[in-house]
Amino acid sequence: MTDGVVLAHDYATQRGGAERVALLLAQAFPGSPMYTTLYDAGGTFPEFADVPLRPGPLDRVRALRRHHRLALPALAAAVDRQRVEGDVLLASSTGWAHGYRGARRTVVYCHAPARWLYQAERYLGAHAPAGGAADRLRAAAARAALGALAPRLRDWDRRAARRADVYLANSTVTRDAVVAAYGIDAEVLPPPPALAPDGPERRPRALPAADGGEPGGYLLCVARLLPYKNVDVVVRAALETGHRLVVVGDGPDRARLAGIAARGRPGQVVLAGRVDDAELRWLYRRAALLVAASYEDYGLTPLEAGAFGVPVAALRAGGYLDTVVPGVNGVYFDAVTPASVARAIDEARATRWDDGAIDAHVQRLGVPRFLDRLRQVVLDQRPLVPGPAVQAVPAVPAVVGMAGATRTAGKVAVR
């Protein structure tokens, strides 16, 4: 354990940008325990197996590990009961981990104030789930729980936020949301691209056996299949332009998306589901363009794609404003409509991209900068804690799937 430092993350049940950042926190402070509410080893990144996780009592309920949204009514109370032990807590939070108590000082790395409290309609989506009865029941339960609990949870959330000593935000959009929700000024510390291109690669099993990637590449969309991610618009734009599309991710919107994809020619749209890092590298390596249409608090996937030399067509909103530079690593579209996305796809495919410019843009947001600043912020809190000061934390090599900056076989590699 790094002397006196403990970590927290909402729940280790998914494979997303917040979970990659939580692993970076573990890299910055090796051996430090990470408190969390739920842990699903099969649903999240395998590197969490090497982190000393301390799940709470809700973790005993298997259904909650697999469907963490069902736990929403109980998460605030569970976090309140699970006290942490340490001098400085560094919490990776999208709505719960900032509420852990027991440490003498608290630093919060905020991915976004809780969407279910401040953007409920966007979080739950305008569409009813097209899956089975279980999906519809879970959606109805989430809406009912939010309607009944939102006022009390907002009060809990704001009190928890104001107990923190330092707030960090992953983007300018999140910084503004933190001010609006909590009245707190946060330092912006963008996370780095977290998928290293120089690792193993493997063709995803979901692709047809003979599919090695068509000449000129395909469109790629990497997102959880939730309504606010707007994957349906990307699918419709692919059908409109005639391009092939591979969608990486899973979620309750899958059945509805499969129905839309079925309108195209056979194999035009592939819903690849969850993939591991080796499969994601394979897909990025062969893609012609990443299409990103979701409302993100931080635009991580354009940096991941850029590490493989792949440009992006992205929504001109949210976190993409921090990670996409028109003419350097991508183009923007202004409306979440198939026609607007299709125009951006055509523009990006017609552009001659400078691999060196994409490389430089990605390297500007590398891992060493991120880890160094995290350590400094945490160490700055140690003199404010009674007792001896913590020793400086030595730099450590990147773990599997993390990123920094080098180059392999003519491609940008991030280490």
N, C-alpha and C positions, 0 to 999 in steps of 0.2 A: 504493500500500500504506500502510495506517495504520502509523505508525512502530513497527517492532519486533513487531507483532501478526500472528500467523498463525492460521488456522482449520483445523478438521478435522471431518469427518462420516463416518459408517460407510460408506455407499454411496449415491450419488445415482441410484437406480434405480426409485424408487417415488413415489407421490403421497400422502403422509400427513402427520400432524401433525409428526413429527420433521423431515421435509424442509422444512416451512414454517418451523419454528424455525431450521433451518440457514440459510435465506434471511434471517431476521431477524438472525442473527449477521453475515452479510455486509453487511446494512444498517447495523449498529452500527459496523462497521469496514470502510468502503468501500475497495475495492482490495486488501484483504488476500487472499493466496492461500488456497485451501481444499484441504487434502489429503483424499483419499478413495480407497477401494480400487477402486470401479467406478462408471462413469457411463453411463447409458442415456438419451440425450436424449429418445427417444420415450416412455420409461416414467415420467419424472419431470416436474416443473414446468418450463415453458419459461424461467422466470427464471434457472435455473442456467446458461443460455447466457451470461449477463452476469457470472457469477462466475468469477474466474481459478482454475479447478479444476486440481488436480494429481493425476490418477488414478495408481494404482500399476501394476505390471507385469501383474497379473491382468486388467486392463482390455483387454488385447490379445485375450482369449478372448471372442468374441461370446456364446457360450452362457452364460458366467458373468454377463455384463452383463444378460442377459434373465432369468436364473434364479439370483439371487445365493445362494440356499440351497445350490446345488451347490458353491459355493466355500467352504462352512463349514470343511472340514478344512484349507484353506490360508490362511484369513484372518489368523490370529494371526501366522504366519510372514511373511506379506506386509506386515502393519503393522510388524513388527519391522524388516524390511529397508528400509522407506521412511522414512528419517529426515527430519524437518522442519527448517527453518532459520528461526529467529526468537527473539526474546527471551521473548515470552509466547505460549503456545499456548492457544487457547480451543476446546475439543473438544465437539461435539455427539455424544453417545454413547448407543447402546443395547447396546453390548457390544464394540466394537472401537476406536473413535476415541480412547478414553482411553488406548490403548496406544502411540500415536505418541510417539517419543522424539526428542530433539535440541534442543528448546527449553529455555531456562534455567529457566522457570517454567511450570506447567501449571494451567489452570483447566478443570474438567470440568463441562459442563452435562449432567446425567444424566436421560435419559427413562425409564430403567429398567435395573437390572442385567440381564444377558443372560437372556432368558426361556428360551432353549434350554439353559441351564445350571442354572437355579434353578426353572424351571416347565416342564420338558420336556414333560410329558404335556399340559398346557394349550396349549403352543405348537404341538405337532404334532397335537393333537386326538384325540378318542376314536374318530373315524370314519375308516374307510379312504376314500381318494379315490374318487369315483364317476366320474371321468373315464376317459380312455383309458389305454393301457399306459404311456405316457410319464409321466402323473401318478402312477400307482402305483409306477413305478420310482423317480421322484424322492423320493416319500415313504419308500419302503423304504430308499433310499440315505441319506436324512437320519437316519432312526432308527438305522441301522447305524453311521453316522459318530458320532452322539451317544453311542451306547453305548460305542464304542471310545475316543473322544477326550475325553469329558466330564471325567474326572479331571485330565488334563493341561491342558485348556482352563480349568478352574476355577482351577488353580494360576496359569496365565498371567494370567487375568483379575484375580485378587486382587492379584498383584504389580503389575500395571499400575495398578490403582486406588490402591494405597498410594503410588505415585510422585507422584501429583498433589499440588499445594500447596493447592488450594481445590476443594471439591465443592459444586455447586449441584444441587438436585433440582427437578423440575417440579411435584411435589405432595407432600402429607404421606405418601401411600402410598409413593411412591418414596423419600422421606427414610427411612422406616422400613425399606424393603427395602435401602437402602444401608448402614444400620447393621447389619442382619442379615447381609448378604453380606460386608461389608468392615470393619465396626467403625469406620466414618467418620461423623462428624456433618456433615450437609449443610444449607446454608441453602435454604429453600424459596423459589423464584422462579417463580411460575406464568406460563406463556406467555400471550400475548393471543390473542383471536380473530384469525384471520389472513386471512379472506376479506372484502374490502371490498364492502358492498352497493351502493355507488354506481358500480360498474364496468359494463361491457357485459353484456347478458343475451341468451341464445339458447336456444330450445327444443331439448332433446336429440334427436338423431337417432333414438335407440332408442325414443322414444315414438311411438305411432300419429300419423299426420299430422294427424288432426282433433282430437287431444287438446290442449286448452288448459288443462286443470286443471278438475276437476269443481267445482260450487258447494260451498262449505264446505271445499274442499281435500282432500288425501289424506295418508296417513301417509308419512313419509320415513325411511329408514334409510341412514346413510352409514357404511360400514365395509368394510375389506378382507374378501374372502370366504375367511376362514380359520375352522376349527372353533371356536376359542376366542372368536370374535366373536359367536357365538350368533345369527347371522342366521336360521338355521332356525327358532328359537323365535319370532322376530318374524314370519316368514312365516306360521307356523301360527296365531299370534295374530290376524293380519290376516284369515286365512281364517275363524277362529272368530267374529270380530266383524262380518265382512261388509264391512269397509272396504277401499278401494283402497290399495295400497302400492307405492311406488317405492323400489327398492334401488339405491344408488349404490356402486360398487366392483366389483373383480374379484379372482379368486384361484382356487386349486385346488378350492374347495368349490362352484364355480358349477354344475357338472352335477348334483350332489346337490340343490342348492337349486331348480334348474329342475324337477326331478322333483316336489318338494313343491309348488311353485307351480302346477304343471299340474293339481292337484286342485281348484283354485278355478275360478270362472267365467272365461271368456276375457277377458284384459286386466286381471284384478283385481290381479295381482302382476306388475310389470314389473321385470326385471333390467336396469337401464340400463347396467351395465358402468362403465368409466372415463369420466368426463366432465371437460371443462375448466372453468375458473372461471366463464366466461360461462354455461355450461349449469347449473352448480351454483347460481349465483345465481337463475336462472330457476326451478329446482326449490324452493329455499328460499322464494322469494317467494310461491309458490302453495301451499305445504304448510300443513296445519292443525296437524300435530304431528310432532315428531321422536321416534323410538323408538330408544333406545340400550340394548342388552342385553349388551354385551361387557364383559369384564374389562379395563378401561383403567387405565393408570398415571396418565393425566391426562385429564379429561373435556373435550376441546376442542370437540366438535361441539355440545354444548348452548350454548356461547358463540357459535359461528357461527350457529346457528339463532336465538338471541336477538337477534343484530344485525339480523335481519329481522322481529323481533317474534313469532317462533314458539316456543311452549313445548315442553317435552320430557317424555316418560315414560322414566325411566332406572332402571337397576339400582342399588339402594342398596349400592354397593360401590365400591372402587377410587377412581379419580380423579374420578368423578362426585360424590363427597362434597365435593369442593372447588368444584364449579362449578354444582351444582343446589341451590337453596333451595326446599323445599316451600312451595307457595302463592305464591312469587314468580315463578319461571320454570319450574316443573315439578312433577311428582309422582314418587314412587319406587315401585318394586315390589321385593319382597324375595326372590322365588324365580325362577330362570330356567326357568319353565314357561310354556307357552302360556296357561294359565288365569290365572296371576298377571299376565302382561303384558297380557292382554285386559282384566282388571279395571282396570289402570292406564290403559289407553287410554280406556276408558269414563269413568273419573273425570276425566281431563284434558279430554276432549271436552265434558264437562258443566260444566266450570269456566269462569267469566268472568274472563279474565286482564287484568291491568292493564298496558297497553303501557308506561306510564311506569316502572313497577317493573322490568320486564324490561330496559328501556333503562338504568336506573341500575345494575343488576347487571352488565350487559355493560361499561359504561364504567369500572367500578371496576377492571377488569383490562385496561386499554388498552395500546397499543404504547409511548407515551412513557415510562411507568413502567418497562416491561420493558427498553427500550433504555438508559435512564439508569442502571439498576442494573447491567446487564451492563458498561457502560463503566466504571463506578466500581470494580467488582470487579477488572477487568483492569488498570485504571490503578493500583490499590492494589498490584499486584504489581511494577510498574515500578521503584519505588525499591529493590527487593530485587535488581535486576539490575545488575551493574557497567556503568557508562557513564551517559550523560546520560538524564534522565527524559523519557518520552514527552510530547509536547504533547497538550493536551486535544483530544478528538475532537469536532468540531462536530456539532450535530444535523443530520440530513439528512432530506429528505422521504421519505415512504413510497414503496416500489416497488410495482409493480402486484401486487394480490392481498394486500397487507399492510393492517393495520388501525390506526386511532386513534380519534377520537370526534367525530362531527358528526351531522347529521340531514338527510335528503333526502326530499322528497315524503311526509312523514308517517311515514317509516320510520327506524329507527335506522341510522345509517351510521357505520362505524368507520374512522378514518383514522390 
